[in-house]
Amino acid sequence: MLKLSWKSLLVSPAVIGAALVAGAANAAPDNVTNAQVLDQLDQYTAEGQLSSVDQVTSVSELRDVQPTAWAYEALKSLVERYGCIVGYPDRTFRGDRALSRWEFAAGLNACMNVMERLIQENVAVLREDIDKLKRLMQEFEAELAALGARVDNLEARTSFLEDHQFSTTTKLTGEVIFAPTAIFGTKNTLNNQSDNNQAVFQNRVRLQFNTSFSGEDLLVTRLAAGSNNRFKSFYPTQNVIDPETGNPIGIVGNYYESPTFTQVHQLSPGDNNNVAVDWLAYYVPLDLGTNFRLNNYIAAFGGIWDDFVPTLNPYFDDYTGGKGSLSQFTAQNPIYSIGGGTGIGTSLELGFLSNLLGPTSLSLGYLASTGANPSSGSSVTNPATGNNYDFSSGGNGLFNGGYGALAQITTNIFDRVSLGFTYVNAYTTPDAAIFGKGGTQGIVGTTAANLNRSELNDSFVNGLGVGAPPVDAATYNGNVSGGTASGNVVNPYDFGGKQTNSYGIQMAWNVADWLSFSAYGSYTNVTLIGKDNGDIWTYGGGFAFPDLGKEGNVLGIFAGVQPYVSGFTNGTLGTTFVTTANPVQVELFYKYQLTDNLSLTPGVIWISKPEQTTNATDAFIGTIRGTFTF
C-alpha cells in the first residue's frame, strides 16, 4: 500500500519541475501551514497519476525539452539512469511554469526513494549523485520533514487498513433499487372485468463480490433479492377455433404476468426478498499477439449474453443494472434474451482490422439453461385434456436441454458508429419461454411470442373457455367423446420444444457529445417440434441526451415493437394466432444523478396492444426508480 501511495509521486508535476527549474525554486510563504502544503501535494499527485504503460522514461521522447536547454544533460542523467522522473502521456514535460519549494521537495523525495531502493537491491549508484542528494536534502530539510510526517501518517493508516480489510483480493460492490410503480388501462375487454392491478412499491438488492487473483482475471459472485412481481395481463392472448361453430373463442389469462410489462428492476431471483446467488462467473483474458486478444468468460450460473457481448445500446442498457432504461425491451435487442444459464463465451479482439474498420471483435458463446440438472426429463399432464402431453417436458444437462449458441461480429466506424451483427441458434424446452434468458418466464415480448406451453394451456384452461356461453376446457372436453357431430376435443397447445434461428442487427451512433442514437431489429424463425413453423419480429430505436442539466444525467426516449408472432405456416396447431395488432411500446425516462451514489429515474411507458390482440386497451406504466450504488 505504501509503495502504491508513493508511486504516484513519480509522475507528478513536482517531479517534472525538480530537474528543470531547481535553481528558480520559489520559497514557500511563511504563513503556509503543513496541512496546506500536504493538500497542495495531494493536488499535484492526483494531477500526475498515470499507469506505468503511459509513462515516458526516455528524455528523447519529450517534445518540449530541447537538447540545447541548460537542464537537458541533468534531466537525461536522472531520467535514464534512475527512472525517477517521468513525463506525461502526451510526451510533454510542462516545465515552463514556476516551481514551488514544496513541489521540488516532492520530486526530490521521489528520487531519494528510488535511489534508496536501488542501494537496498545492491544496484550501483554513482557517488556524485549521492553527494548531490545530500546537498539538496540540507537545502530542503524543512520540506522533507513535512513529507516525512506524511509518510508516517500514511504508514499508520496503511497498517490499520491492512488489519481491518475484508480481503486482499476481493472488492464488494452493491446496488439497491427502490421503485414505486403503477399501471393503468389493463381492463379485460372480453368480460369487462375491472382492472385489479395495484400500485406497488418494489425493490431489488444486489451484493457483488469481485475477486481478482492476477490483476487481470475476475471472479464474480453476486447475491440478489427482490420483489419482482410484474403486472398481470387481462387481455385475450390467443384465439382458439370453436370446433362446433368454427368461430374464434377468446382465451383470457387472468393469472399470469405479461412479459411485455417487464421492468429491469424486476429481474431478480424471487418475489419475497429471498437471498440467492443469481450470478457466478469468471473472466480471464488471453493475449495471442499484437493483433489478437481473447476475453474469455465462464458462467457457472446465471450467465447471459450481455455479460461479454457488446449490446450497442448506450445510455439505455445498464446490463440489468438500475441506471439505464426502465423497461427490459428498451434496454437491449430481445435477441440477447434468447438463451442463458451455464456455459462459456469469448470475445476475440481483431486488431488487424482496426485500421480498416476501427475496433472490431468476434463474440462466440454457448449457454445451457439447465446445465446443472442431470434429470432426463419426463412427461407431464396436459390440463386441457387431463392426459399426458404428446411430447415430453424436454431434457436437461449441458447438451440435452435448452441451450443458446451465439455468434456476433462488432465493429466501430470513424469512432462514431458501432455496428453489430448477431446470430443465435437455440432450443427452448416446451414449458420454457423463448425470450426468457434461459428461464421459464418470458421477460420481453408477447405471451404468444414466448410460446411457453404450460403458460398458454393454463391460460386456456383458466380463461373463458370454449363455446357460448363459455364452458371451461375440462368440462367441454369431458362432454366430447372422441369427436362427434357436436364437436371435437379442444387441445390447442400440445407441442414439443422450440427450435429457433434468430438474426439481429444493432447500431449506436454517437451523433455529438450531447446526443446518441441507437437502434436494433431482429427476426426469429421458430419451429414447434411436431407441429408448426412460424416467424417472430421485433425492432426499435431511440435517442439519448447524456449530461442534460447535470453531469451524469440522461434523458432517453425509445420506441419500437416488442417481439410478436406474425403467423404460422399451417394449421396443425389447431389454433389461429391473431396478429393483426403489433405491440408498440414508447418509453420516456429521465435519470437524474443526485450524488455519485444515488440516482432518481422517473419515467412512463406506453404499450399499445400488449398481447398483440386487436380488442385490448392500451397500457400505461408510471415508475419512479431510486438507485443506490456503493
MARFI-977394 format. One line per field, with one value per residue (C-alpha): x, y, z; residue number from 1. Coordinates in nm, 2 decimals. Layout:
<atoms>
px = c(X, ...) .
py = c(Y, ...) .
pz = c(Z, ...) .
num = c(NUM, ...) .
</atoms>
This chain:
<atoms>
px = c(0.00, 0.28, 0.46, 0.14, 0.09, 0.44, 0.44, 0.22, 0.49, 0.70, 0.46, 0.37, 0.45, 0.66, 0.90, 0.89, 1.00, 1.26, 1.50, 1.42, 1.40, 1.56, 1.76, 1.45, 1.26, 1.03, 1.04, 0.72, 0.53, 0.58, 0.21, 0.16, 0.09, 0.19, -0.17, -0.20, 0.13, 0.01, -0.32, -0.11, 0.09, -0.23, -0.34, -0.01, 0.00, -0.36, -0.28, 0.00, -0.13, -0.07, -0.05, 0.30, 0.23, 0.17, 0.49, 0.77, 1.11, 1.34, 1.43, 1.45, 1.07, 0.98, 0.87, 0.92, 1.27, 1.54, 1.89, 2.03, 1.85, 2.07, 1.89, 1.90, 2.20, 2.09, 1.75, 1.89, 2.11, 1.83, 1.56, 1.77, 1.99, 1.73, 1.39, 1.27, 1.14, 0.89, 0.67, 0.31, 0.13, 0.12, 0.50, 0.53, 0.73, 0.54, 0.85, 0.75, 0.60, 0.72, 0.81, 0.75, 0.98, 0.72, 0.69, 1.06, 1.07, 0.82, 1.03, 1.35, 1.18, 1.08, 1.44, 1.56, 1.32, 1.43, 1.80, 1.74, 1.56, 1.85, 2.10, 1.90, 1.89, 2.27, 2.25, 2.54, 2.46, 2.71, 2.88, 2.84, 2.47, 2.46, 2.65, 2.40, 2.12, 2.29, 2.33, 1.97, 1.85, 2.02, 1.86, 1.51, 1.53, 1.21, 1.00, 1.13, 1.05, 0.69, 0.69, 0.83, 0.54, 0.31, 0.49, 0.45, 0.08, 0.03, 0.21, -0.02, -0.33, -0.20, -0.13, -0.49, -0.64, -0.44, -0.55, -0.92, -0.95, -1.22, -0.99, -0.67, -0.82, -1.19, -1.39, -1.75, -1.99, -2.36, -2.68, -3.02, -3.33, -3.65, -3.93, -4.28, -4.47, -4.83, -5.01, -5.33, -5.55, -5.53, -5.91, -6.04, -6.23, -6.40, -6.59, -6.55, -6.37, -6.22, -5.85, -5.72, -5.35, -5.25, -4.99, -4.69, -4.35, -4.09, -3.72, -3.41, -3.08, -2.76, -2.43, -2.14, -1.80, -1.53, -1.22, -0.90, -0.61, -0.37, -0.49, -0.63, -0.88, -1.21, -1.43, -1.78, -2.01, -2.34, -2.61, -2.95, -3.30, -3.61, -3.98, -4.01, -4.38, -4.48, -4.82, -5.08, -5.23, -5.61, -5.61, -5.71, -5.38, -5.49, -5.80, -5.89, -6.12, -6.45, -6.49, -6.87, -6.91, -6.57, -6.56, -6.26, -6.31, -6.13, -5.89, -5.81, -5.51, -5.63, -5.35, -5.02, -4.77, -4.73, -4.37, -4.44, -4.47, -4.12, -3.91, -3.54, -3.56, -3.79, -3.51, -3.44, -3.42, -3.75, -4.05, -4.02, -3.68, -3.52, -3.15, -2.99, -2.68, -2.80, -2.47, -2.14, -1.89, -1.52, -1.34, -0.98, -0.80, -0.55, -0.31, -0.24, 0.00, -0.03, -0.33, -0.54, -0.67, -0.93, -1.15, -1.28, -1.60, -1.71, -2.05, -2.12, -2.47, -2.68, -2.48, -2.64, -2.51, -2.46, -2.21, -1.95, -2.12, -2.15, -2.52, -2.46, -2.74, -2.55, -2.74, -3.04, -2.87, -2.71, -2.67, -2.97, -2.85, -3.05, -2.90, -3.04, -3.39, -3.69, -3.82, -3.63, -3.75, -3.59, -3.26, -3.14, -3.23, -3.45, -3.23, -3.00, -3.28, -3.28, -3.07, -2.88, -2.76, -2.44, -2.16, -1.87, -1.81, -1.53, -1.48, -1.18, -1.03, -0.93, -0.65, -0.56, -0.89, -0.86, -0.70, -0.96, -1.29, -1.20, -1.20, -1.35, -1.44, -1.59, -1.80, -1.89, -2.07, -2.28, -2.51, -2.73, -3.04, -3.04, -2.68, -2.65, -2.96, -2.89, -3.25, -3.35, -3.70, -4.04, -4.40, -4.64, -5.02, -5.20, -5.46, -5.68, -5.73, -5.63, -5.38, -5.01, -4.87, -4.78, -4.43, -4.20, -4.12, -3.77, -3.43, -3.17, -2.79, -2.54, -2.63, -2.98, -3.19, -3.24, -2.94, -2.84, -2.54, -2.44, -2.20, -2.17, -1.93, -1.90, -1.71, -1.67, -1.66, -1.50, -1.52, -1.88, -2.09, -2.08, -2.24, -2.32, -2.45, -2.58, -2.69, -2.84, -2.93, -3.14, -3.35, -3.61, -3.80, -4.18, -4.25, -3.99, -4.00, -3.81, -3.73, -3.65, -3.27, -3.28, -3.57, -3.92, -4.07, -4.06, -3.91, -3.99, -4.24, -4.60, -4.71, -4.77, -4.41, -4.26, -4.46, -4.44, -4.67, -4.77, -4.85, -5.06, -5.25, -5.31, -5.44, -5.67, -5.80, -5.84, -5.98, -6.32, -6.30, -6.50, -6.84, -7.12, -7.18, -6.82, -6.75, -6.42, -6.20, -6.20, -6.58, -6.62, -6.37, -6.53, -6.86, -6.70, -6.63, -6.36, -6.51, -6.88, -7.12, -7.15, -6.78, -6.42, -6.17, -6.00, -5.63, -5.46, -5.12, -4.98, -4.64, -4.28, -3.97, -3.90, -3.60, -3.52, -3.28, -3.25, -3.08, -3.02, -2.86, -2.79, -2.62, -2.51, -2.43, -2.26, -2.41, -2.25, -2.13, -2.48, -2.67, -2.67, -2.89, -2.92, -3.15, -3.19, -3.40, -3.42, -3.61, -3.67, -3.78, -3.93, -4.02, -4.26, -4.13, -4.40, -4.64, -4.57, -4.33, -4.37, -4.20, -4.13, -4.03, -3.91, -3.74, -3.69, -3.48, -3.43, -3.24, -3.04, -2.93, -2.64, -2.54, -2.87, -2.89, -2.61, -2.31, -2.44, -2.80, -2.96, -3.29, -3.40, -3.69, -3.72, -4.00, -4.04, -4.24, -4.20, -4.14, -4.47, -4.57, -4.65, -4.80, -4.76, -4.73, -5.02, -5.30, -5.15, -5.16, -5.54, -5.53, -5.53, -5.28, -5.44, -5.16, -5.34, -5.21, -4.84, -4.74, -4.60, -4.41, -4.28, -4.07, -3.96, -3.74, -3.50, -3.22, -3.12, -2.78, -2.84, -2.50, -2.22, -2.41, -2.77, -2.98, -3.35, -3.53, -3.89, -4.04, -4.35, -4.41, -4.70, -4.78, -5.04, -5.19, -4.96, -5.07, -5.10, -5.48, -5.70, -5.96, -5.71, -5.68, -5.35, -5.15, -4.96, -4.69, -4.55, -4.24, -4.00, -3.69, -3.43, -3.09, -2.82, -2.48, -2.17) .
py = c(0.00, 0.24, 0.17, 0.24, 0.57, 0.70, 0.56, 0.85, 1.10, 0.96, 1.12, 1.45, 1.80, 1.82, 1.56, 1.72, 2.06, 1.92, 1.86, 2.16, 2.46, 2.37, 2.69, 2.90, 2.73, 2.97, 2.98, 2.89, 3.18, 3.18, 3.17, 2.84, 2.55, 2.19, 2.10, 2.34, 2.21, 1.85, 1.95, 2.10, 1.78, 1.58, 1.80, 1.77, 1.39, 1.34, 1.55, 1.33, 0.99, 0.75, 0.38, 0.26, 0.19, 0.56, 0.69, 0.84, 0.71, 0.85, 1.22, 1.19, 1.12, 1.45, 1.70, 2.03, 1.98, 2.09, 1.93, 2.29, 2.36, 2.40, 2.13, 1.87, 1.68, 1.68, 1.56, 1.30, 1.16, 1.14, 1.00, 0.75, 0.65, 0.61, 0.64, 0.85, 1.15, 1.10, 1.30, 1.30, 1.07, 1.35, 1.35, 1.69, 1.78, 2.10, 2.28, 2.62, 2.74, 2.85, 2.57, 2.59, 2.45, 2.21, 2.07, 2.05, 1.86, 1.61, 1.54, 1.52, 1.28, 1.06, 1.04, 0.96, 0.67, 0.53, 0.55, 0.41, 0.11, 0.06, 0.06, -0.20, -0.42, -0.38, -0.18, 0.06, 0.43, 0.70, 0.87, 1.21, 1.16, 1.07, 1.39, 1.59, 1.44, 1.52, 1.89, 1.90, 1.74, 2.01, 2.28, 2.14, 1.99, 2.16, 2.05, 1.69, 1.68, 1.76, 1.49, 1.25, 1.33, 1.25, 0.92, 0.83, 0.91, 0.70, 0.41, 0.42, 0.44, 0.16, -0.07, 0.00, -0.08, -0.40, -0.52, -0.45, -0.51, -0.75, -0.93, -0.86, -1.00, -0.91, -0.59, -0.56, -0.35, -0.31, -0.18, -0.11, -0.01, 0.14, 0.16, 0.27, 0.18, 0.16, 0.05, 0.19, 0.06, -0.32, -0.38, -0.71, -0.62, -0.96, -0.97, -0.61, -0.72, -0.44, -0.38, -0.53, -0.44, -0.24, 0.03, -0.12, -0.03, -0.28, -0.33, -0.51, -0.56, -0.69, -0.75, -0.84, -0.98, -0.90, -1.11, -1.09, -1.33, -1.20, -0.84, -0.92, -1.20, -1.15, -1.39, -1.26, -1.38, -1.20, -1.23, -1.08, -1.05, -0.86, -0.83, -0.89, -0.94, -0.80, -0.66, -0.91, -0.92, -0.93, -0.95, -1.24, -1.40, -1.62, -1.72, -2.09, -2.22, -2.35, -2.69, -2.66, -2.32, -2.26, -1.92, -1.80, -1.81, -1.58, -1.70, -1.48, -1.52, -1.38, -1.53, -1.47, -1.18, -1.04, -1.04, -0.71, -0.53, -0.64, -0.36, -0.41, -0.39, -0.69, -0.92, -1.08, -1.44, -1.43, -1.23, -1.24, -1.09, -1.43, -1.40, -1.62, -1.64, -1.52, -1.49, -1.68, -1.63, -1.60, -1.37, -1.44, -1.27, -1.44, -1.24, -1.41, -1.14, -0.78, -0.83, -1.08, -1.09, -1.33, -1.21, -1.54, -1.59, -1.89, -1.89, -2.15, -2.00, -1.71, -1.64, -1.41, -1.29, -0.93, -1.04, -1.05, -0.95, -0.58, -0.49, -0.14, 0.04, 0.31, 0.50, 0.27, -0.06, -0.09, -0.47, -0.54, -0.27, 0.03, 0.32, 0.27, 0.25, 0.13, -0.15, -0.46, -0.40, -0.06, -0.18, -0.41, -0.61, -0.90, -1.13, -1.12, -1.27, -1.60, -1.84, -1.81, -2.02, -2.22, -2.22, -2.04, -1.75, -1.54, -1.21, -1.21, -0.86, -0.85, -0.59, -0.64, -0.49, -0.18, 0.04, -0.07, -0.09, 0.05, -0.16, -0.50, -0.81, -1.15, -1.29, -1.66, -1.84, -2.14, -2.13, -2.41, -2.32, -2.62, -2.72, -2.83, -3.05, -3.42, -3.52, -3.66, -3.50, -3.66, -3.64, -3.40, -3.37, -3.16, -2.95, -2.92, -3.30, -3.45, -3.68, -3.65, -3.43, -3.60, -3.46, -3.48, -3.17, -3.17, -3.28, -3.11, -3.10, -2.92, -3.07, -3.24, -2.95, -2.59, -2.40, -2.10, -2.07, -1.71, -1.55, -1.18, -0.95, -0.60, -0.31, 0.07, 0.31, 0.65, 0.63, 0.74, 0.45, 0.10, -0.19, -0.54, -0.84, -1.13, -1.49, -1.71, -2.08, -2.21, -2.48, -2.40, -2.67, -2.68, -2.53, -2.25, -1.91, -1.82, -1.47, -1.57, -1.56, -1.93, -1.92, -2.04, -1.70, -1.46, -1.12, -0.94, -0.99, -1.12, -1.44, -1.58, -1.49, -1.67, -1.99, -2.13, -2.44, -2.46, -2.09, -2.09, -2.40, -2.27, -1.95, -2.15, -2.38, -2.10, -1.84, -1.80, -2.15, -2.27, -2.21, -1.96, -1.92, -2.01, -2.35, -2.44, -2.66, -2.96, -2.97, -2.91, -3.18, -3.42, -3.39, -3.47, -3.84, -3.87, -3.65, -3.65, -3.44, -3.20, -3.13, -3.23, -3.22, -2.88, -2.92, -2.62, -2.61, -2.97, -2.91, -3.00, -2.78, -2.47, -2.47, -2.12, -1.94, -1.57, -1.29, -0.94, -0.61, -0.33, 0.01, 0.30, 0.64, 0.90, 1.20, 1.45, 1.47, 1.56, 1.32, 0.95, 0.74, 0.36, 0.11, -0.26, -0.52, -0.90, -1.18, -1.53, -1.84, -2.08, -2.45, -2.60, -2.96, -3.19, -2.91, -2.59, -2.33, -1.95, -1.61, -1.36, -1.00, -0.71, -0.37, -0.03, 0.28, 0.58, 0.90, 0.96, 1.30, 1.25, 1.51, 1.70, 1.95, 1.80, 1.56, 1.20, 1.28, 1.11, 1.18, 0.89, 0.83, 0.49, 0.34, 0.01, -0.31, -0.59, -0.95, -1.08, -1.38, -1.28, -1.62, -1.99, -2.19, -2.43, -2.52, -2.83, -2.64, -2.65, -2.28, -1.95, -1.69, -1.35, -1.10, -0.80, -0.57, -0.51, -0.45, -0.10, 0.05, 0.40, 0.48, 0.82, 0.85, 1.09, 0.97, 1.25, 1.19, 1.33, 1.23, 0.99, 0.71, 0.80, 0.85, 0.91, 0.80, 0.89, 0.76, 0.65, 0.35, 0.33, -0.01, -0.05, -0.39, -0.56, -0.91, -0.84, -0.86, -0.60, -0.57, -0.49, -0.14, 0.04, 0.02, 0.29, 0.23, 0.50, 0.44, 0.64, 0.44, 0.53, 0.36, 0.35, 0.22, 0.16) .
pz = c(0.00, 0.09, -0.24, -0.43, -0.24, -0.33, -0.68, -0.79, -0.69, -0.98, -1.23, -1.05, -1.18, -0.87, -1.01, -1.35, -1.22, -0.99, -1.28, -1.49, -1.27, -0.94, -0.94, -0.98, -0.69, -0.51, -0.13, 0.04, 0.22, 0.59, 0.66, 0.47, 0.71, 0.68, 0.62, 0.33, 0.19, 0.21, 0.04, -0.24, -0.27, -0.29, -0.58, -0.76, -0.71, -0.84, -1.14, -1.25, -1.17, -1.47, -1.53, -1.59, -1.96, -2.02, -1.86, -2.06, -1.94, -2.21, -2.24, -2.61, -2.62, -2.46, -2.72, -2.54, -2.40, -2.64, -2.64, -2.61, -2.28, -1.98, -1.79, -2.07, -1.95, -1.59, -1.69, -1.92, -1.64, -1.39, -1.62, -1.80, -1.51, -1.23, -1.40, -1.11, -1.31, -1.59, -1.83, -1.92, -2.17, -2.43, -2.42, -2.27, -1.96, -1.86, -1.73, -1.84, -1.51, -1.17, -0.93, -0.56, -0.30, -0.20, -0.55, -0.57, -0.23, -0.36, -0.67, -0.46, -0.22, -0.51, -0.64, -0.29, -0.26, -0.60, -0.51, -0.16, -0.32, -0.57, -0.29, -0.09, -0.40, -0.43, -0.75, -0.81, -0.75, -0.85, -0.56, -0.73, -0.74, -0.37, -0.29, -0.49, -0.30, 0.03, -0.06, -0.18, 0.14, 0.35, 0.14, 0.16, 0.51, 0.64, 0.34, 0.35, 0.72, 0.64, 0.38, 0.64, 0.87, 0.59, 0.53, 0.90, 0.88, 0.57, 0.73, 1.03, 0.81, 0.59, 0.89, 1.01, 0.68, 0.64, 0.98, 0.91, 0.54, 0.41, 0.17, -0.02, -0.35, -0.33, -0.36, -0.26, -0.46, -0.42, -0.58, -0.41, -0.60, -0.47, -0.73, -0.67, -0.99, -1.12, -1.44, -1.59, -1.87, -1.82, -1.83, -1.96, -2.27, -2.32, -1.99, -1.88, -1.57, -1.36, -1.35, -1.03, -1.08, -0.78, -0.74, -0.57, -0.41, -0.52, -0.45, -0.56, -0.38, -0.53, -0.35, -0.58, -0.48, -0.74, -0.69, -0.89, -0.84, -1.11, -1.15, -1.50, -1.42, -1.24, -1.04, -0.99, -0.72, -0.69, -0.42, -0.50, -0.36, -0.46, -0.51, -0.88, -0.93, -1.27, -1.36, -1.48, -1.82, -1.87, -2.24, -2.47, -2.56, -2.85, -3.04, -3.04, -3.31, -3.17, -3.33, -3.32, -3.49, -3.64, -3.47, -3.27, -2.90, -2.67, -2.41, -2.11, -1.88, -1.56, -1.36, -1.54, -1.56, -1.90, -2.04, -2.22, -1.88, -1.75, -1.60, -1.54, -1.16, -1.17, -1.29, -0.95, -0.83, -0.63, -0.53, -0.15, -0.10, -0.05, -0.10, -0.36, -0.58, -0.92, -1.10, -1.07, -1.34, -1.42, -1.67, -1.78, -2.08, -2.31, -2.53, -2.86, -3.00, -3.10, -3.32, -3.11, -2.76, -2.62, -2.34, -2.21, -2.00, -1.79, -1.64, -1.36, -1.30, -1.43, -1.74, -2.01, -2.34, -2.24, -1.98, -2.25, -2.58, -2.68, -2.70, -2.86, -2.68, -2.47, -2.20, -2.24, -2.14, -1.80, -1.83, -1.59, -1.36, -1.23, -1.42, -1.77, -1.91, -1.70, -1.93, -2.05, -2.41, -2.42, -2.26, -2.54, -2.85, -2.74, -2.93, -2.63, -2.42, -2.62, -2.41, -2.09, -1.79, -1.77, -2.03, -2.19, -2.42, -2.56, -2.74, -2.98, -3.04, -3.41, -3.40, -3.77, -3.87, -3.66, -3.93, -4.18, -3.98, -3.64, -3.32, -3.42, -3.22, -3.28, -2.99, -2.96, -2.68, -2.57, -2.27, -2.14, -1.94, -1.71, -1.73, -1.37, -1.38, -1.46, -1.49, -1.83, -1.82, -1.80, -1.94, -1.77, -1.76, -2.01, -1.82, -2.13, -2.17, -1.84, -2.03, -2.07, -2.34, -2.66, -2.61, -2.30, -2.10, -2.25, -2.13, -1.91, -1.88, -2.09, -2.42, -2.39, -2.27, -2.35, -2.50, -2.69, -2.93, -3.03, -3.28, -3.32, -3.51, -3.37, -3.53, -3.50, -3.79, -3.77, -3.38, -3.42, -3.54, -3.39, -3.57, -3.45, -3.65, -3.44, -3.49, -3.22, -3.27, -2.97, -2.84, -2.58, -2.39, -2.42, -2.09, -2.10, -2.27, -2.59, -2.46, -2.10, -2.08, -2.02, -1.77, -1.78, -1.76, -2.06, -1.98, -2.31, -2.60, -2.60, -2.44, -2.79, -2.90, -2.59, -2.67, -2.31, -2.35, -1.99, -1.96, -2.28, -2.16, -1.81, -1.97, -2.19, -1.91, -1.65, -1.90, -2.06, -2.21, -2.51, -2.65, -2.60, -2.31, -2.22, -2.07, -1.91, -2.13, -1.90, -1.88, -2.25, -2.35, -2.09, -2.28, -2.62, -2.67, -2.93, -3.20, -3.27, -3.47, -3.18, -3.15, -3.11, -2.82, -2.79, -2.73, -2.90, -2.73, -2.74, -2.90, -2.82, -2.78, -2.99, -3.23, -3.32, -3.56, -3.49, -3.68, -3.54, -3.61, -3.38, -3.41, -3.20, -3.34, -3.13, -3.31, -3.07, -2.71, -2.61, -2.84, -2.90, -3.13, -3.12, -3.29, -3.34, -3.52, -3.52, -3.68, -3.54, -3.73, -3.48, -3.53, -3.28, -3.29, -3.41, -3.51, -3.70, -3.82, -3.76, -3.75, -3.47, -3.53, -3.32, -3.37, -3.21, -3.18, -2.97, -2.87, -2.55, -2.43, -2.18, -1.92, -1.98, -1.69, -1.50, -1.55, -1.52, -1.61, -1.91, -2.09, -2.31, -2.55, -2.72, -2.94, -3.10, -3.14, -2.89, -3.01, -3.17, -3.37, -3.73, -3.83, -3.87, -4.20, -4.14, -3.90, -3.73, -3.40, -3.41, -3.33, -3.51, -3.39, -3.45, -3.52, -3.67, -3.39, -3.32, -2.95, -3.00, -2.70, -2.63, -2.32, -2.19, -1.88, -1.72, -1.49, -1.25, -1.08, -0.73, -0.60, -0.71, -0.52, -0.58, -0.90, -0.94, -1.26, -1.32, -1.64, -1.83, -2.06, -2.31, -2.47, -2.74, -2.77, -2.51, -2.62, -2.99, -3.00, -3.16, -2.88, -2.60, -2.45, -2.42, -2.10, -1.93, -1.67, -1.44, -1.23, -1.01, -0.96, -0.70, -0.74, -0.47, -0.55, -0.33) .
num = c(1, 2, 3, 4, 5, 6, 7, 8, 9, 10, 11, 12, 13, 14, 15, 16, 17, 18, 19, 20, 21, 22, 23, 24, 25, 26, 27, 28, 29, 30, 31, 32, 33, 34, 35, 36, 37, 38, 39, 40, 41, 42, 43, 44, 45, 46, 47, 48, 49, 50, 51, 52, 53, 54, 55, 56, 57, 58, 59, 60, 61, 62, 63, 64, 65, 66, 67, 68, 69, 70, 71, 72, 73, 74, 75, 76, 77, 78, 79, 80, 81, 82, 83, 84, 85, 86, 87, 88, 89, 90, 91, 92, 93, 94, 95, 96, 97, 98, 99, 100, 101, 102, 103, 104, 105, 106, 107, 108, 109, 110, 111, 112, 113, 114, 115, 116, 117, 118, 119, 120, 121, 122, 123, 124, 125, 126, 127, 128, 129, 130, 131, 132, 133, 134, 135, 136, 137, 138, 139, 140, 141, 142, 143, 144, 145, 146, 147, 148, 149, 150, 151, 152, 153, 154, 155, 156, 157, 158, 159, 160, 161, 162, 163, 164, 165, 166, 167, 168, 169, 170, 171, 172, 173, 174, 175, 176, 177, 178, 179, 180, 181, 182, 183, 184, 185, 186, 187, 188, 189, 190, 191, 192, 193, 194, 195, 196, 197, 198, 199, 200, 201, 202, 203, 204, 205, 206, 207, 208, 209, 210, 211, 212, 213, 214, 215, 216, 217, 218, 219, 220, 221, 222, 223, 224, 225, 226, 227, 228, 229, 230, 231, 232, 233, 234, 235, 236, 237, 238, 239, 240, 241, 242, 243, 244, 245, 246, 247, 248, 249, 250, 251, 252, 253, 254, 255, 256, 257, 258, 259, 260, 261, 262, 263, 264, 265, 266, 267, 268, 269, 270, 271, 272, 273, 274, 275, 276, 277, 278, 279, 280, 281, 282, 283, 284, 285, 286, 287, 288, 289, 290, 291, 292, 293, 294, 295, 296, 297, 298, 299, 300, 301, 302, 303, 304, 305, 306, 307, 308, 309, 310, 311, 312, 313, 314, 315, 316, 317, 318, 319, 320, 321, 322, 323, 324, 325, 326, 327, 328, 329, 330, 331, 332, 333, 334, 335, 336, 337, 338, 339, 340, 341, 342, 343, 344, 345, 346, 347, 348, 349, 350, 351, 352, 353, 354, 355, 356, 357, 358, 359, 360, 361, 362, 363, 364, 365, 366, 367, 368, 369, 370, 371, 372, 373, 374, 375, 376, 377, 378, 379, 380, 381, 382, 383, 384, 385, 386, 387, 388, 389, 390, 391, 392, 393, 394, 395, 396, 397, 398, 399, 400, 401, 402, 403, 404, 405, 406, 407, 408, 409, 410, 411, 412, 413, 414, 415, 416, 417, 418, 419, 420, 421, 422, 423, 424, 425, 426, 427, 428, 429, 430, 431, 432, 433, 434, 435, 436, 437, 438, 439, 440, 441, 442, 443, 444, 445, 446, 447, 448, 449, 450, 451, 452, 453, 454, 455, 456, 457, 458, 459, 460, 461, 462, 463, 464, 465, 466, 467, 468, 469, 470, 471, 472, 473, 474, 475, 476, 477, 478, 479, 480, 481, 482, 483, 484, 485, 486, 487, 488, 489, 490, 491, 492, 493, 494, 495, 496, 497, 498, 499, 500, 501, 502, 503, 504, 505, 506, 507, 508, 509, 510, 511, 512, 513, 514, 515, 516, 517, 518, 519, 520, 521, 522, 523, 524, 525, 526, 527, 528, 529, 530, 531, 532, 533, 534, 535, 536, 537, 538, 539, 540, 541, 542, 543, 544, 545, 546, 547, 548, 549, 550, 551, 552, 553, 554, 555, 556, 557, 558, 559, 560, 561, 562, 563, 564, 565, 566, 567, 568, 569, 570, 571, 572, 573, 574, 575, 576, 577, 578, 579, 580, 581, 582, 583, 584, 585, 586, 587, 588, 589, 590, 591, 592, 593, 594, 595, 596, 597, 598, 599, 600, 601, 602, 603, 604, 605, 606, 607, 608, 609, 610, 611, 612, 613, 614, 615, 616, 617, 618, 619, 620, 621, 622, 623, 624, 625, 626, 627, 628, 629, 630) .
</atoms>
